[in-house]
Amino acid sequence: MATITASKYGYVFNSDELGWMSARGASSGTTYSNQSTSTNINNVTVFYSAGSKGSLWEVTRSFYAFNVTAYQTGYTLSSLKLYYLPTTSTTGSSGAGMKMALVKSTAQGNADTDLALADFNNFDDTVDYAANDGSADNTWSDVNTLSSVDLNATAISAITSTGYLKICIMEYLNDYPDTAPSNGTTYKAFANYSTVPYLSFTATPIGYGNDIIGVSSANIDSVNAVATADISEIIGV
């Protein structure tokens, strides 16, 4: 299995007293964090509290960027997973963790740029990188043990086409569908960044597509130490 640790990671948070549309659709956040080493940090949120002295809406989204250029070509990728370390401070639906959606991020450059306030809305929620179905696999756990979520073929295609995978993690029930939360809603996903989020996947070398005199294509690189790229040089073939 190959592993790639996030080169850049963090969150952008926004709070607003005017309403859900202002909180969710803001062009800029109010605070942000990059490469935190905190062992218990709130990194995905939907919160709404209505009161006689005013109401408050809050939204936080996490952004993870991975440089996977080493596996962009020459490999078939499969079994792609995102690993993260949650904490028991996480709150969500019926005490079962916080349901999340993983979508395409357009922040963090080529996995080399820190987040800024203006990155709050730098995502594309029409491009899913996971099942995003509210299932247990797509729930940010409320445990203190390493957890994972399966990533889909679209995420693999992002790697093979660009060399990078940039993920925005957002709350599933309200933020992802843009549905206003009810009063008292508190969804918060806490992370322990003593373990930096990382990708795990199987990378199978593509190799030469045919057998040569009984040698399987999987072993072609072993034929007299001739590289696959130089196969045309074997006895003029």
RASUL-V396935 format. One record per residue. N is the residue number from 1. RES is the residue in one letter. PSI is psi as a letter, one per 30 degrees, with the letter a starting at -180 (none if undefined). OMEGA is omega in radians with two decimals (none if undefined). Layout:
BEGIN
n->(N:N)
res->(RES:RES)
psi->(PSI:PSI)
omega->(OMEGA:OMEGA)
END
This chain:
BEGIN
n->(1:2:3:4:5:6:7:8:9:10:11:12:13:14:15:16:17:18:19:20:21:22:23:24:25:26:27:28:29:30:31:32:33:34:35:36:37:38:39:40:41:42:43:44:45:46:47:48:49:50:51:52:53:54:55:56:57:58:59:60:61:62:63:64:65:66:67:68:69:70:71:72:73:74:75:76:77:78:79:80:81:82:83:84:85:86:87:88:89:90:91:92:93:94:95:96:97:98:99:100:101:102:103:104:105:106:107:108:109:110:111:112:113:114:115:116:117:118:119:120:121:122:123:124:125:126:127:128:129:130:131:132:133:134:135:136:137:138:139:140:141:142:143:144:145:146:147:148:149:150:151:152:153:154:155:156:157:158:159:160:161:162:163:164:165:166:167:168:169:170:171:172:173:174:175:176:177:178:179:180:181:182:183:184:185:186:187:188:189:190:191:192:193:194:195:196:197:198:199:200:201:202:203:204:205:206:207:208:209:210:211:212:213:214:215:216:217:218:219:220:221:222:223:224:225:226:227:228:229:230:231:232:233:234:235:236:237)
res->(M:A:T:I:T:A:S:K:Y:G:Y:V:F:N:S:D:E:L:G:W:M:S:A:R:G:A:S:S:G:T:T:Y:S:N:Q:S:T:S:T:N:I:N:N:V:T:V:F:Y:S:A:G:S:K:G:S:L:W:E:V:T:R:S:F:Y:A:F:N:V:T:A:Y:Q:T:G:Y:T:L:S:S:L:K:L:Y:Y:L:P:T:T:S:T:T:G:S:S:G:A:G:M:K:M:A:L:V:K:S:T:A:Q:G:N:A:D:T:D:L:A:L:A:D:F:N:N:F:D:D:T:V:D:Y:A:A:N:D:G:S:A:D:N:T:W:S:D:V:N:T:L:S:S:V:D:L:N:A:T:A:I:S:A:I:T:S:T:G:Y:L:K:I:C:I:M:E:Y:L:N:D:Y:P:D:T:A:P:S:N:G:T:T:Y:K:A:F:A:N:Y:S:T:V:P:Y:L:S:F:T:A:T:P:I:G:Y:G:N:D:I:I:G:V:S:S:A:N:I:D:S:V:N:A:V:A:T:A:D:I:S:E:I:I:G:V)
psi->(k:k:k:k:k:k:e:k:l:a:l:k:k:k:k:k:f:f:l:e:e:e:e:e:g:k:f:k:a:f:l:l:k:k:h:k:g:k:g:i:k:j:f:k:k:k:k:k:k:k:l:f:g:l:l:k:k:k:k:k:k:l:k:k:k:k:j:g:f:f:g:e:l:g:l:k:k:l:h:k:k:k:k:l:j:a:l:f:f:k:k:b:j:h:g:g:a:k:k:l:k:j:l:k:k:g:l:g:b:h:h:g:k:l:l:l:e:f:f:e:g:i:l:j:g:f:j:k:g:l:e:h:g:g:l:e:f:h:k:j:l:h:l:g:l:k:l:l:k:k:l:a:f:e:e:e:e:e:e:f:f:f:f:l:j:j:k:k:k:l:k:e:e:e:e:e:g:h:k:k:l:l:k:f:k:j:j:k:j:k:l:j:g:f:j:k:k:l:k:k:l:k:j:j:k:e:a:k:f:l:k:j:h:f:k:l:f:f:g:e:f:f:j:h:g:k:k:e:f:g:f:f:f:j:h:g:none)
omega->(3.05:3.08:3.09:3.13:3.13:3.07:3.10:3.09:3.14:-3.13:2.95:-3.06:3.06:3.04:-3.09:3.12:-3.06:3.14:-3.11:-3.11:3.14:-3.12:-3.05:-3.02:-3.12:3.12:-3.13:3.09:3.13:3.02:3.10:3.12:3.10:3.04:3.11:3.01:-3.13:3.09:3.13:-3.05:3.13:-3.04:2.99:-3.02:2.69:-3.09:3.05:3.08:3.10:-3.13:-3.11:-3.14:3.12:-3.13:-3.12:3.03:3.12:3.08:3.03:3.07:3.08:3.14:3.12:-3.12:-3.07:3.03:-3.07:-3.07:3.13:-3.11:-3.09:-3.13:3.08:-3.10:2.89:-3.07:3.12:3.09:-3.10:3.14:2.96:3.10:-3.14:-3.14:3.14:3.04:-3.12:3.04:3.13:3.09:-3.11:-3.04:3.05:3.10:-3.07:-3.06:-3.11:3.12:-3.04:3.02:3.12:-3.07:-3.13:3.01:3.04:3.12:2.95:3.01:3.06:-3.11:-3.08:-3.06:3.11:3.06:3.03:-3.13:-3.09:3.13:-3.10:-3.11:-3.14:3.09:3.09:-3.08:2.97:3.14:-3.11:3.07:3.07:-3.13:3.13:-3.06:3.13:-3.11:3.13:-3.14:-3.13:3.11:3.07:-2.97:3.05:3.14:3.13:-3.11:-3.11:-3.10:-3.12:3.04:3.13:3.05:-2.95:-3.11:3.10:3.09:3.10:3.13:3.10:3.12:-3.05:-3.13:-3.07:-3.06:-3.11:2.98:-3.11:-2.99:2.94:3.08:-3.12:3.11:-2.93:-2.95:-3.09:-3.08:-3.09:3.13:-3.05:3.11:-3.07:3.13:3.06:-3.14:3.13:3.12:3.10:3.05:-3.11:3.11:-3.13:-3.13:2.98:-3.05:2.90:2.94:3.14:3.12:-3.12:3.06:3.00:-3.12:3.03:3.13:-3.10:3.12:-3.09:3.08:3.12:-2.97:-3.07:3.04:3.09:3.11:3.05:3.11:-3.09:-3.13:3.14:-3.09:-3.02:-3.14:-3.12:-3.11:3.11:3.10:3.11:-3.12:3.11:-3.10:-3.10:-3.05:-3.13:-3.11:-3.11:3.09:3.05:-3.11:none)
END
